[in-house]
Amino acid sequence: MGFFPKTEIRQFNLKPRYYDEHKERIAQSRERVRRQLGLEEREQTSTTVRPTDLHGAFRDSLDRTRSEKRQKMVLGLSVGFLLLLFVVFMHYVR
C-alpha cells in the first residue's frame, strides 16, 4: 500500500446476460422436430430469462466504487496530514 496505488489494466470482457446457449439449442431442436412431424405451433408463452450473474455484476461494480472511494479518501487524508505538518512547522519556525 502506497500513496499512489497502481492502476490496473482494465480489459474488455462482454458477457451476454440474457443468452443461454444450451437452452437455445434445445429450443431449436424442438422446433425442428415439430416442423418435421407437422405439429401445429402452440401459442408460446413468453418466458422471462433471469440472468444468474447479474447480481455478481452489480456486486463487482459496487466493490470497484468502494475501492475508488477508499483511494480518494486515503489521498485526501495524506494531503491533509502533510498540510497540517506544514502549518505546524511554519508556526514553530517563526
N, C-alpha and C positions, 0 to 999 in steps of 0.2 A: 504494500500500500504506500503510495507516494502522494505528493501534492497534485500531480497531474497524471491521472491513470491512463494507461494505454488504451487507445481506441481500437475496438475490434472491427475487423473487416466484415461487413455485412454482405452476405450472399443472397441472391435472389432465389427463393425456394417457393414455388407456387404449388400448393396442394389443393386440388379441387375439393370443395366442401360437400357438394351435392351429387357426386358421381360414385357409383358403386359398380365396378366392372363386372363382378360376379353376378350381381342382380340383373345387370343389363344383358349379359349373355343368356341367362335363364329366360328372361322376357322374350328375347329374340328367338330362342329355340321353341318356346311355347307358341309364339306367333307363327313360326314356320310350320309346326305340326298342325295347328288349326287350319292354316291355308291348305295344307296337303290333304287333310281329312274333310275339308269343305264345311267345317262348322261355322255357324254364324258367330259373328263377334258380339259378345255381350257388352252392355254398357260398362265401360271401365270406370271404376271409381278412382278418383284421384287420390293417390296415397302420398302423404307428405313424408318426404325423406328427411329424417332428422340427423344432422351431422353429429358424429360421435366426437370428433376432435375440435368442435367449435369452442367448447369450454377451455380446452387447452390453449387455443389461440388467444382467447381473451386473457387467460392467466399469464401467458408469456408476455403480452403487451403490457399488462399491469406490472409484472416484475421488472420489465425494462424501464417503465415510467418511474417506478420506485427507485431503481438504481440511478437513474439520471437525476432525480431529485436529491438523492443522497450525495452524489458527486458535487452538485451545486452547493449543497449545504456545507460540505467539508471545505470547499474552496472559499465560500463566504466566511466561515469561521476562521480559517487560516489567515485570510486577508485582514479580518477584524483583529485577530490576535497580533499580527505584525504591526498594524496601525496603533494598537494600544501600547505595544512595546516602544514604538517610535515616539509617541506622545510622552510616555514616562521618561524615556531617555532625554528628550528635549527639555523636559521640566527640570531634571536634575543637572543638566549641563549648564544652565544659566548661571 
